[in-house]
């Protein structure tokens, strides 16, 4: 592992507190329940400073601060976790508790289940609330299968959010976010229609995020490339200038055919054809048997065994026009895409809530699956 050293001033309470207050845009830390925890403030402030120094300012997805309450969880030190083989086996090739019970279908659910094992609950009510939901999944397989089917569509919301905050989210991941939010809507509807108070509560906390979902659907192609500079990310009809540039850049085939037909008739060269390569760009190819008919204004660029290739001023101007349009397309698509990604910041808290509730459902549905499979 690597060691990243920070200056002593980072670990002062004053600096740490200022960092936290500024980042969370608040006047006090009382709302986070850590106002009186000096060591906790210093530790979290130092972590935040480290993130700012290594991730620059792209940490907008960090929206809250919470403490591990000792009266809420059973305290397990690393030796206990190791000896109980909760996460890893002591013996090579051996099993562990997580491996046995982890039937989650989403990365978020897998991470949450691991946290549940390391931080077991103390509160009997909270434990029974979880067990009640597990039992409902266990006894209602149709509901369990419905939820599992939607969970498989969601992917890793937390990862997408963190990449969006760092402005490193790809167009395909943005489309995956839309798919995830569509699945969340189906899960919410299913949770609100069952006869179970705890599951109803989860459904009530899920956010549809309709505005950003509809914007993604309206602006981003359903099967975009991984990289924005590949083009074809923004749908037609979103921006008039972009549509016009695309018409210039990509609908030139008909125009070239018109030039080819016109020049063929003008020169009486029936086999004349216009082609393209990366060396000369667009060129006119004429077979040797017709080269005496070539107009003097054509510029010869290449001689082949059976033909010669020429360029004209008209073709060069048209090529320049296409290349300029293609460059402008990339710039404009990037601008429109970045505007959409920036708008995700308004929905980070709501989507994070969805990710947490979806992960919780995944864990509980997985435990019901384990119970069913092993006849618990």
Kinemage of the C-alpha trace (Angstrom):
@kinemage 1
@onewidth
@group {chain A} dominant
@subgroup {mainchain}
@vectorlist {calphas} color= white
{ca unk a 1} P 0.000 0.000 0.000
{ca unk a 2} L 1.010 3.631 -0.447
{ca unk a 3} L 1.458 6.246 2.255
{ca unk a 4} L 0.266 9.797 1.588
{ca unk a 5} L 1.637 12.285 4.118
{ca unk a 6} L -0.283 15.390 5.193
{ca unk a 7} L 1.031 18.424 7.040
{ca unk a 8} L 0.365 18.804 10.769
{ca unk a 9} L -2.018 21.718 10.260
{ca unk a 10} L -4.463 19.383 8.511
{ca unk a 11} L -4.961 17.548 11.807
{ca unk a 12} L -5.951 20.563 13.891
{ca unk a 13} L -9.573 20.790 15.012
{ca unk a 14} L -9.957 24.325 13.672
{ca unk a 15} L -8.809 23.417 10.152
{ca unk a 16} L -10.822 20.199 10.100
{ca unk a 17} L -13.988 21.924 11.291
{ca unk a 18} L -13.606 24.706 8.707
{ca unk a 19} L -13.143 22.130 5.936
{ca unk a 20} L -16.298 20.274 6.951
{ca unk a 21} L -18.448 23.382 7.387
{ca unk a 22} L -17.367 24.755 4.022
{ca unk a 23} L -17.884 21.487 2.162
{ca unk a 24} L -21.319 20.761 3.625
{ca unk a 25} L -22.315 24.449 3.406
{ca unk a 26} L -23.545 24.664 6.973
{ca unk a 27} L -22.903 26.803 10.071
{ca unk a 28} L -22.683 23.923 12.533
{ca unk a 29} L -22.026 20.182 12.680
{ca unk a 30} L -24.845 19.525 15.164
{ca unk a 31} L -27.081 18.157 12.439
{ca unk a 32} L -24.559 15.371 11.811
{ca unk a 33} L -24.359 14.462 15.491
{ca unk a 34} L -20.599 15.020 15.674
{ca unk a 35} L -20.390 18.539 17.125
{ca unk a 36} L -18.771 17.335 20.370
{ca unk a 37} L -16.533 14.656 18.846
{ca unk a 38} L -13.130 16.354 18.526
{ca unk a 39} L -11.262 13.285 17.266
{ca unk a 40} L -14.040 12.455 14.845
{ca unk a 41} L -14.024 15.993 13.434
{ca unk a 42} L -10.255 15.900 12.981
{ca unk a 43} L -10.349 12.465 11.320
{ca unk a 44} L -13.184 13.327 8.914
{ca unk a 45} L -11.725 16.754 8.170
{ca unk a 46} L -8.343 15.209 7.342
{ca unk a 47} L -10.004 12.666 5.038
{ca unk a 48} L -11.867 15.468 3.288
{ca unk a 49} L -8.634 17.437 2.893
{ca unk a 50} L -6.928 14.365 1.409
{ca unk a 51} L -9.769 13.936 -1.080
{ca unk a 52} L -9.570 17.592 -2.080
{ca unk a 53} L -5.827 17.309 -2.642
{ca unk a 54} L -6.077 14.106 -4.679
{ca unk a 55} L -9.468 14.469 -6.378
{ca unk a 56} L -9.339 18.267 -6.746
{ca unk a 57} L -12.831 19.720 -6.190
{ca unk a 58} L -14.742 16.845 -7.724
{ca unk a 59} L -16.232 15.405 -4.549
{ca unk a 60} L -19.737 16.857 -4.728
{ca unk a 61} L -21.261 13.413 -4.265
{ca unk a 62} L -20.099 13.430 -0.626
{ca unk a 63} L -23.201 14.987 0.886
{ca unk a 64} L -23.336 13.826 4.499
{ca unk a 65} L -21.297 12.851 7.532
{ca unk a 66} L -22.308 10.195 10.034
{ca unk a 67} L -20.833 8.575 13.096
{ca unk a 68} L -20.695 4.905 14.018
{ca unk a 69} L -22.841 4.863 17.137
{ca unk a 70} L -21.503 2.428 19.725
{ca unk a 71} L -24.939 1.876 21.269
{ca unk a 72} L -26.363 0.897 17.873
{ca unk a 73} L -23.804 -1.679 16.708
{ca unk a 74} L -21.885 -4.556 18.251
{ca unk a 75} L -18.244 -3.521 18.280
{ca unk a 76} L -16.068 -6.060 16.459
{ca unk a 77} L -12.327 -5.472 16.256
{ca unk a 78} L -10.342 -6.732 13.275
{ca unk a 79} L -9.131 -9.811 15.181
{ca unk a 80} L -12.705 -10.883 15.952
{ca unk a 81} L -13.770 -10.306 12.347
{ca unk a 82} L -10.809 -12.428 11.233
{ca unk a 83} L -11.293 -15.250 13.753
{ca unk a 84} L -15.014 -15.525 13.034
{ca unk a 85} L -14.201 -15.685 9.305
{ca unk a 86} L -16.909 -13.159 8.553
{ca unk a 87} L -15.313 -11.715 5.419
{ca unk a 88} L -12.249 -13.841 4.712
{ca unk a 89} L -11.249 -17.384 5.558
{ca unk a 90} L -8.281 -18.081 7.798
{ca unk a 91} L -7.286 -21.055 5.636
{ca unk a 92} L -6.368 -20.828 1.965
{ca unk a 93} L -9.254 -21.993 -0.170
{ca unk a 94} L -11.607 -21.996 2.803
{ca unk a 95} L -15.029 -20.383 2.943
{ca unk a 96} L -16.399 -17.514 5.022
{ca unk a 97} L -19.792 -16.291 6.177
{ca unk a 98} L -20.058 -13.607 3.498
{ca unk a 99} L -19.403 -16.155 0.761
{ca unk a 100} L -22.123 -18.435 2.131
{ca unk a 101} L -24.908 -15.868 2.427
{ca unk a 102} L -24.064 -13.337 -0.318
{ca unk a 103} L -26.725 -13.827 -2.995
{ca unk a 104} L -26.959 -10.124 -3.809
{ca unk a 105} L -27.317 -9.127 -7.456
{ca unk a 106} L -25.995 -5.551 -7.321
{ca unk a 107} L -22.579 -4.159 -6.333
{ca unk a 108} L -24.311 -1.822 -3.866
{ca unk a 109} L -26.065 -4.718 -2.174
{ca unk a 110} L -22.824 -6.665 -1.916
{ca unk a 111} L -21.065 -3.738 -0.242
{ca unk a 112} L -23.927 -3.161 2.182
{ca unk a 113} L -24.119 -6.828 3.194
{ca unk a 114} L -20.421 -6.734 4.000
{ca unk a 115} L -20.976 -3.670 6.213
{ca unk a 116} L -23.875 -5.426 7.963
{ca unk a 117} L -21.594 -8.309 8.904
{ca unk a 118} L -18.860 -6.049 10.224
{ca unk a 119} L -21.308 -3.802 12.101
{ca unk a 120} L -24.035 -6.096 13.535
{ca unk a 121} L -27.090 -4.353 14.981
{ca unk a 122} L -27.860 -4.280 18.708
{ca unk a 123} L -31.413 -2.948 18.532
{ca unk a 124} L -33.877 -5.855 18.558
{ca unk a 125} L -36.534 -3.784 16.766
{ca unk a 126} L -34.225 -2.971 13.865
{ca unk a 127} L -33.161 -6.609 13.666
{ca unk a 128} L -36.785 -7.771 13.621
{ca unk a 129} L -37.654 -5.190 10.965
{ca unk a 130} L -35.027 -6.776 8.725
{ca unk a 131} L -36.221 -10.271 9.545
{ca unk a 132} L -39.827 -9.336 8.759
{ca unk a 133} L -38.825 -8.209 5.277
{ca unk a 134} L -36.718 -11.342 4.759
{ca unk a 135} L -39.722 -13.438 5.788
{ca unk a 136} L -41.985 -11.561 3.357
{ca unk a 137} L -39.562 -12.252 0.511
{ca unk a 138} L -39.315 -15.880 1.672
{ca unk a 139} L -43.078 -16.401 1.614
{ca unk a 140} L -43.828 -14.336 -1.507
{ca unk a 141} L -41.580 -15.649 -4.248
{ca unk a 142} L -43.426 -13.827 -7.021
{ca unk a 143} L -42.688 -10.504 -5.326
{ca unk a 144} L -39.089 -11.601 -4.673
{ca unk a 145} L -38.577 -12.514 -8.333
{ca unk a 146} L -40.098 -9.203 -9.475
{ca unk a 147} L -37.761 -7.196 -7.239
{ca unk a 148} L -34.747 -9.286 -8.229
{ca unk a 149} L -35.466 -8.772 -11.922
{ca unk a 150} L -35.480 -4.994 -11.469
{ca unk a 151} L -32.413 -5.056 -9.206
{ca unk a 152} L -30.436 -6.738 -11.972
{ca unk a 153} L -31.192 -3.783 -14.251
{ca unk a 154} L -29.914 -1.139 -11.860
{ca unk a 155} L -26.170 -1.723 -11.857
{ca unk a 156} L -23.941 0.366 -9.585
{ca unk a 157} L -25.678 3.680 -8.882
{ca unk a 158} L -23.085 4.717 -6.309
{ca unk a 159} L -20.219 4.298 -8.778
{ca unk a 160} L -22.054 6.229 -11.498
{ca unk a 161} L -22.737 9.087 -9.066
{ca unk a 162} L -19.117 9.310 -7.952
{ca unk a 163} L -17.953 9.405 -11.588
{ca unk a 164} L -20.567 12.016 -12.454
{ca unk a 165} L -19.381 14.224 -9.582
{ca unk a 166} L -15.822 13.920 -10.928
{ca unk a 167} L -17.083 14.646 -14.473
{ca unk a 168} L -15.725 11.281 -15.622
{ca unk a 169} L -19.018 9.538 -16.330
{ca unk a 170} L -19.348 8.048 -19.808
{ca unk a 171} L -22.418 8.411 -22.059
{ca unk a 172} L -23.205 4.712 -21.622
{ca unk a 173} L -23.133 5.116 -17.849
{ca unk a 174} L -25.545 8.047 -18.129
{ca unk a 175} L -27.900 5.804 -20.112
{ca unk a 176} L -27.437 3.129 -17.430
{ca unk a 177} L -28.503 5.725 -14.854
{ca unk a 178} L -31.713 6.247 -16.826
{ca unk a 179} L -32.320 2.476 -16.934
{ca unk a 180} L -31.663 2.286 -13.189
{ca unk a 181} L -34.162 5.044 -12.431
{ca unk a 182} L -36.762 3.298 -14.592
{ca unk a 183} L -36.183 0.138 -12.548
{ca unk a 184} L -36.472 2.163 -9.324
{ca unk a 185} L -39.924 3.293 -10.433
{ca unk a 186} L -41.005 -0.342 -10.876
{ca unk a 187} L -39.560 -1.271 -7.465
{ca unk a 188} L -41.273 1.680 -5.795
{ca unk a 189} L -44.641 0.710 -7.272
{ca unk a 190} L -44.190 -2.925 -6.208
{ca unk a 191} L -43.145 -1.978 -2.657
{ca unk a 192} L -46.090 0.369 -2.177
{ca unk a 193} L -48.667 -2.184 -3.286
{ca unk a 194} L -47.743 -5.051 -0.920
{ca unk a 195} L -49.268 -5.630 2.500
{ca unk a 196} L -46.108 -5.025 4.544
{ca unk a 197} L -45.371 -1.861 6.510
{ca unk a 198} L -41.571 -2.135 6.403
{ca unk a 199} L -41.502 -2.707 2.636
{ca unk a 200} L -44.007 0.129 2.167
{ca unk a 201} L -41.569 2.360 4.047
{ca unk a 202} L -38.754 1.502 1.646
{ca unk a 203} L -41.016 2.273 -1.312
{ca unk a 204} L -41.937 5.662 0.132
{ca unk a 205} L -38.251 6.656 0.358
{ca unk a 206} L -37.484 5.858 -3.271
{ca unk a 207} L -37.306 8.900 -5.560
{ca unk a 208} L -38.469 8.722 -9.175
{ca unk a 209} L -36.181 11.595 -10.315
{ca unk a 210} L -38.453 12.048 -13.307
{ca unk a 211} L -36.962 15.314 -14.577
{ca unk a 212} L -33.399 14.036 -14.995
{ca unk a 213} L -34.594 10.656 -16.236
{ca unk a 214} L -36.737 12.271 -18.916
{ca unk a 215} L -33.938 14.652 -19.882
{ca unk a 216} L -31.506 11.773 -20.386
{ca unk a 217} L -34.121 9.935 -22.437
{ca unk a 218} L -34.771 13.032 -24.550
{ca unk a 219} L -31.150 14.066 -25.153
{ca unk a 220} L -28.932 10.945 -25.098
{ca unk a 221} L -29.062 8.186 -27.697
{ca unk a 222} L -30.032 4.804 -26.273
{ca unk a 223} L -26.829 3.127 -27.459
{ca unk a 224} L -24.143 5.822 -27.353
{ca unk a 225} L -20.379 5.246 -27.658
{ca unk a 226} L -18.246 5.006 -24.536
{ca unk a 227} L -16.457 8.279 -25.319
{ca unk a 228} L -18.123 11.594 -26.062
{ca unk a 229} L -15.557 12.490 -28.744
{ca unk a 230} L -16.693 9.534 -30.843
{ca unk a 231} L -19.867 11.459 -31.701
{ca unk a 232} L -23.420 10.203 -31.938
{ca unk a 233} L -24.181 10.801 -28.254
{ca unk a 234} L -26.791 13.567 -28.516
{ca unk a 235} L -30.100 12.720 -30.180
{ca unk a 236} L -31.364 14.509 -33.257
{ca unk a 237} L -33.829 17.301 -32.516
{ca unk a 238} L -32.102 18.403 -29.302
{ca unk a 239} L -30.103 21.245 -30.864
{ca unk a 240} L -30.797 22.863 -34.259
{ca unk a 241} L -27.167 23.852 -34.861
{ca unk a 242} L -26.012 20.298 -34.177
{ca unk a 243} L -28.596 18.892 -36.577
{ca unk a 244} L -27.436 21.270 -39.331
{ca unk a 245} L -23.766 20.387 -38.786
{ca unk a 246} L -24.617 16.698 -38.996
{ca unk a 247} L -26.485 17.294 -42.244
{ca unk a 248} L -23.394 18.941 -43.703
{ca unk a 249} L -20.986 16.309 -42.397
{ca unk a 250} L -22.904 13.110 -42.970
{ca unk a 251} L -25.317 13.681 -45.827
{ca unk a 252} L -22.632 14.545 -48.389
{ca unk a 253} L -22.965 11.289 -50.301
{ca unk a 254} L -25.763 12.659 -52.477
{ca unk a 255} L -23.796 15.840 -53.158
{ca unk a 256} L -20.728 13.854 -54.218
{ca unk a 257} L -22.851 11.725 -56.538
{ca unk a 258} L -24.147 14.915 -58.130
{ca unk a 259} L -20.595 16.134 -58.737
{ca unk a 260} L -19.604 12.731 -60.116
{ca unk a 261} L -22.557 12.629 -62.515
{ca unk a 262} L -22.026 16.230 -63.606
{ca unk a 263} L -18.312 15.825 -64.280
{ca unk a 264} L -18.846 12.500 -66.014
{ca unk a 265} L -21.293 14.104 -68.421
{ca unk a 266} L -19.158 17.233 -68.867
{ca unk a 267} L -15.979 15.295 -69.695
{ca unk a 268} L -17.640 12.355 -71.418
{ca unk a 269} L -15.826 9.937 -69.058
{ca unk a 270} L -18.469 7.308 -68.101
{ca unk a 271} L -16.195 5.396 -65.687
{ca unk a 272} L -15.230 8.500 -63.664
{ca unk a 273} L -15.690 8.027 -59.912
{ca unk a 274} L -15.141 10.036 -56.750
{ca unk a 275} L -13.545 8.310 -53.748
{ca unk a 276} L -11.773 9.188 -50.497
{ca unk a 277} L -8.602 8.204 -48.666
{ca unk a 278} L -6.700 9.622 -45.701
{ca unk a 279} L -3.785 10.828 -47.860
{ca unk a 280} L -5.519 12.973 -50.502
{ca unk a 281} L -9.013 13.286 -49.085
{ca unk a 282} L -11.622 13.305 -51.854
{ca unk a 283} L -10.332 12.640 -55.364
{ca unk a 284} L -11.535 11.804 -58.886
{ca unk a 285} L -10.246 8.579 -60.404
{ca unk a 286} L -9.993 8.275 -64.178
{ca unk a 287} L -8.890 5.174 -66.117
{ca unk a 288} L -5.905 5.596 -68.419
{ca unk a 289} L -8.021 5.109 -71.508
{ca unk a 290} L -9.846 8.391 -70.705
{ca unk a 291} L -7.019 10.510 -69.268
{ca unk a 292} L -6.781 12.573 -72.439
{ca unk a 293} L -10.271 13.917 -71.622
{ca unk a 294} L -9.246 15.283 -68.232
{ca unk a 295} L -9.846 19.086 -67.973
{ca unk a 296} L -6.721 21.207 -67.424
{ca unk a 297} L -7.986 22.623 -64.105
{ca unk a 298} L -7.884 19.192 -62.464
{ca unk a 299} L -4.730 18.603 -60.388
{ca unk a 300} L -3.100 15.188 -60.747
{ca unk a 301} L -2.173 13.656 -57.389
{ca unk a 302} L -1.366 10.008 -58.028
{ca unk a 303} L -0.625 7.692 -60.940
{ca unk a 304} L -1.665 4.038 -60.713
{ca unk a 305} L -1.096 1.143 -63.058
{ca unk a 306} L -4.460 1.522 -64.785
{ca unk a 307} L -5.701 4.921 -63.638
{ca unk a 308} L -4.843 8.380 -62.411
{ca unk a 309} L -6.238 10.330 -59.471
{ca unk a 310} L -7.043 14.037 -59.481
{ca unk a 311} L -8.341 16.672 -57.088
{ca unk a 312} L -10.328 19.809 -57.854
{ca unk a 313} L -10.843 23.085 -56.041
{ca unk a 314} L -14.509 22.220 -55.554
{ca unk a 315} L -13.698 18.900 -53.881
{ca unk a 316} L -11.107 20.495 -51.567
{ca unk a 317} L -13.537 23.206 -50.481
{ca unk a 318} L -16.219 20.624 -49.829
{ca unk a 319} L -13.782 18.470 -47.849
{ca unk a 320} L -12.759 21.450 -45.698
{ca unk a 321} L -16.416 22.207 -45.052
{ca unk a 322} L -17.050 18.631 -43.882
{ca unk a 323} L -13.967 18.565 -41.654
{ca unk a 324} L -14.916 21.867 -40.032
{ca unk a 325} L -18.432 20.556 -39.447
{ca unk a 326} L -17.106 17.353 -37.864
{ca unk a 327} L -14.869 19.343 -35.504
{ca unk a 328} L -17.762 21.605 -34.545
{ca unk a 329} L -19.969 18.557 -33.936
{ca unk a 330} L -17.517 17.174 -31.380
{ca unk a 331} L -17.264 20.553 -29.599
{ca unk a 332} L -21.028 21.095 -29.524
{ca unk a 333} L -21.886 17.538 -28.472
{ca unk a 334} L -19.315 17.765 -25.661
{ca unk a 335} L -20.816 21.060 -24.485
{ca unk a 336} L -24.376 19.686 -24.460
{ca unk a 337} L -23.296 16.473 -22.738
{ca unk a 338} L -21.334 18.320 -20.034
{ca unk a 339} L -24.351 20.520 -19.327
{ca unk a 340} L -26.453 17.417 -18.743
{ca unk a 341} L -23.815 15.846 -16.482
{ca unk a 342} L -23.581 19.056 -14.443
{ca unk a 343} L -27.357 18.994 -13.969
{ca unk a 344} L -27.004 15.629 -12.211
{ca unk a 345} L -25.635 17.499 -9.188
{ca unk a 346} L -29.180 18.642 -8.345
{ca unk a 347} L -30.281 15.012 -7.994
{ca unk a 348} L -27.296 13.507 -6.149
{ca unk a 349} L -29.004 13.331 -2.740
{ca unk a 350} L -32.164 11.742 -4.152
{ca unk a 351} L -30.210 9.188 -6.195
{ca unk a 352} L -27.987 8.380 -3.207
{ca unk a 353} L -31.135 7.668 -1.194
{ca unk a 354} L -32.292 5.360 -3.980
{ca unk a 355} L -28.938 3.585 -3.988
{ca unk a 356} L -29.133 3.019 -0.233
{ca unk a 357} L -32.700 1.699 -0.288
{ca unk a 358} L -32.035 -0.478 -3.328
{ca unk a 359} L -28.954 -1.941 -1.620
{ca unk a 360} L -31.041 -2.667 1.480
{ca unk a 361} L -33.689 -4.447 -0.589
{ca unk a 362} L -30.989 -6.410 -2.372
{ca unk a 363} L -29.478 -7.599 0.918
{ca unk a 364} L -32.825 -8.673 2.355
{ca unk a 365} L -33.973 -10.391 -0.825
{ca unk a 366} L -30.596 -12.177 -0.958
{ca unk a 367} L -30.950 -13.417 2.637
{ca unk a 368} L -34.399 -14.776 1.785
{ca unk a 369} L -32.869 -16.570 -1.204
{ca unk a 370} L -30.168 -18.071 0.999
{ca unk a 371} L -32.774 -19.191 3.510
{ca unk a 372} L -34.858 -20.809 0.779
{ca unk a 373} L -31.847 -22.512 -0.828
{ca unk a 374} L -30.536 -23.909 2.463
{ca unk a 375} L -33.920 -24.649 4.081
{ca unk a 376} L -33.266 -22.309 7.003
